Amino acid sequence: MQRNKNSLSSWKIRDVILIGLIGVIFGILFFIFGMPWTTFVSLSAPLGSLIAGNSLAQSIGSAQVAEQVANAATIGLWVMGGPISALIVKKAGSAVLGETLAAVIEMAIGSVWGVSNIVYGIVQGVGSEIGFAITGYKKNLAGLWLSTLTSTILIFVFVYFRDSYNKLPLGYVFSLFVISYVSVLVFSGILVYLIYKILEKSHLIK
């Protein structure tokens, strides 16, 4: 029986080192992204009021609305470790390992979200992994685009139950989903692909 070249058994030392480097680099970036979190929330307040409406903002609190919108608008920043790992290493488990390691590094540095970072990292990594796994890690653009869909869906389902979105108006919840997808598409899709192409042209990766 022919062994799948993308299976876990096909991992090489070089792949492990690459994932380690990606995890450290993005763990530091994730920590930096989290530093201006209160600013992100403040900037999201006007958009939150617009899509939530005065009645909802008053019932659940404008601060909570602003935080929900900020989380949706910036989620793509914290998903980047998974897809860049899968694009570079192209092995089963690369997105999960890269994203989870980055979350662990972020937590170790001193993230305000603490141990919950690891849970988020696993969810985000699995979401990205599914998209690349569908294409067998062979089609970069297709896998990356699918990963933006699968990661957004999985992350949003997780947040939906964690934050009891079932108690919120459907239109507002749908708006949060759309904002989340745009964020993931821009940061973990377009930006990640540009980074990958720059590294490829620089011959830093094969």
C-alpha positions in Angstrom: 0.0 0.0 0.0 1.3 3.4 -1.0 1.8 5.7 2.0 0.2 9.2 1.8 3.1 11.7 1.5 1.0 14.2 3.5 0.5 11.9 6.5 2.0 12.6 9.9 4.6 9.9 9.3 6.0 11.9 6.4 7.1 14.8 8.6 10.8 15.7 8.6 13.0 17.6 11.0 12.9 20.5 8.6 9.1 20.6 8.8 9.2 20.6 12.6 11.7 23.4 12.7 9.6 25.5 10.3 6.5 25.0 12.4 8.5 26.0 15.4 9.7 29.2 13.8 6.2 30.0 12.6 4.7 29.4 16.0 7.3 31.6 17.7 7.0 34.4 15.2 3.2 34.5 15.1 2.9 33.9 18.9 4.9 37.2 19.3 2.7 38.9 16.6 -0.5 37.6 18.3 0.7 39.1 21.6 1.4 42.4 19.9 -2.1 42.4 18.2 -3.6 42.0 21.6 -1.9 44.9 23.2 -4.2 47.6 21.6 -7.4 45.5 22.3 -9.2 48.3 24.2 -8.5 50.6 21.2 -10.0 48.0 18.8 -13.1 47.9 21.0 -13.4 51.7 21.1 -13.0 52.0 17.4 -15.7 49.3 16.9 -18.3 51.1 19.0 -19.8 53.2 16.1 -20.1 50.2 13.8 -21.6 48.2 16.7 -24.2 50.8 17.3 -25.0 50.9 13.6 -25.6 47.1 13.1 -27.1 46.4 16.5 -29.4 49.4 16.8 -30.2 51.4 19.9 -32.6 48.9 21.4 -30.2 46.0 21.3 -27.3 48.2 22.5 -29.3 49.3 25.4 -30.5 45.8 26.3 -27.1 44.0 26.3 -24.9 47.1 26.7 -23.1 49.1 24.2 -19.7 48.0 25.6 -20.6 44.3 25.0 -21.8 45.1 21.4 -18.5 47.0 20.7 -16.5 44.0 22.0 -18.4 41.5 19.9 -17.9 43.6 16.8 -14.2 44.1 17.6 -13.8 40.4 18.1 -15.4 39.7 14.7 -13.5 42.4 12.9 -10.1 41.4 14.2 -10.4 37.6 14.4 -8.6 37.1 11.1 -5.4 38.5 12.7 -5.3 35.6 15.2 -6.0 32.9 12.6 -2.9 33.7 10.4 -0.6 31.1 12.0 -2.6 28.1 10.7 -2.9 28.9 7.0 0.7 30.1 6.7 1.9 26.9 8.3 -0.2 24.7 5.9 1.0 26.7 2.9 4.7 26.3 3.8 4.8 22.8 5.2 1.9 21.2 3.3 1.5 18.3 5.7 -1.4 16.9 7.7 -1.6 18.6 11.0 0.6 21.6 10.0 -2.2 24.2 10.5 -3.3 22.9 13.9 0.3 22.6 15.1 1.3 26.1 13.8 -1.7 27.9 15.2 -1.7 26.1 18.5 2.0 26.6 19.1 1.5 30.3 18.3 -1.3 30.5 20.9 0.9 28.8 23.5 3.7 31.3 22.8 1.3 34.2 23.1 0.0 32.9 26.4 3.6 32.3 27.7 4.6 35.9 26.9 1.7 37.2 29.0 -1.5 37.4 26.9 -4.5 38.8 28.8 -6.6 35.8 27.7 -4.4 33.3 29.5 -4.9 29.6 29.1 -8.0 30.1 27.0 -5.5 31.0 24.2 -4.8 27.3 23.8 -8.5 26.5 23.3 -8.8 29.3 20.7 -5.6 28.2 19.0 -6.9 24.6 18.6 -10.3 25.7 17.3 -8.7 28.1 14.8 -6.1 25.6 13.8 -8.6 22.9 13.2 -10.8 25.3 11.2 -7.9 26.2 8.9 -6.7 22.5 8.7 -10.1 21.3 7.3 -9.9 23.7 4.3 -6.4 22.5 3.3 -7.2 18.9 4.0 -10.1 19.0 1.5 -7.6 19.7 -1.3 -5.0 17.3 0.0 -2.6 20.2 0.7 -1.9 20.3 -3.1 -3.7 23.5 -4.3 -2.5 26.5 -2.5 -5.2 29.0 -3.5 -8.1 26.6 -3.3 -6.9 25.3 0.0 -6.4 28.8 1.4 -9.8 30.0 0.2 -11.5 26.9 1.7 -9.6 27.4 4.9 -11.1 31.0 5.3 -14.5 29.5 5.0 -14.0 26.5 7.3 -12.1 28.4 9.9 -14.7 31.2 10.0 -17.6 28.7 10.4 -15.9 26.6 13.1 -14.7 29.7 15.1 -18.1 31.3 14.8 -19.9 28.2 15.9 -17.6 28.0 18.9 -18.2 31.7 19.8 -21.9 31.3 19.1 -22.3 28.7 21.9 -19.6 30.3 24.2 -21.3 33.7 24.2 -24.9 32.5 23.8 -25.5 34.2 20.5 -28.8 32.3 20.3 -30.3 34.9 22.6 -29.4 37.7 20.1 -31.4 38.8 17.0 -30.7 36.7 14.0 -29.9 39.7 11.8 -27.3 41.0 14.3 -25.7 37.5 14.6 -25.5 37.2 10.8 -23.8 40.6 10.6 -21.2 39.4 13.1 -20.6 36.3 10.9 -20.2 38.4 7.8 -17.7 40.7 9.5 -15.8 37.7 10.8 -15.5 36.2 7.4 -14.3 39.4 5.8 -11.7 39.7 8.6 -10.5 36.1 8.0 -10.5 36.5 4.3 -8.4 39.7 4.4 -5.9 38.8 7.1 -5.8 34.9 7.0 -6.5 34.7 3.3 -5.2 37.6 1.2 -2.4 38.8 3.6 -1.2 35.3 4.3 -1.0 34.5 0.6 1.0 37.7 0.0 3.4 36.8 2.8 3.8 33.3 1.3 4.5 34.6 -2.2 7.1 37.1 -0.8 8.8 34.2 1.1 8.7 32.0 -2.0 10.2 34.7 -4.3 12.9 35.3 -1.7 13.8 31.6 -1.8 13.3 31.4 1.9 10.9 28.5 1.4 10.6 25.9 -1.4 
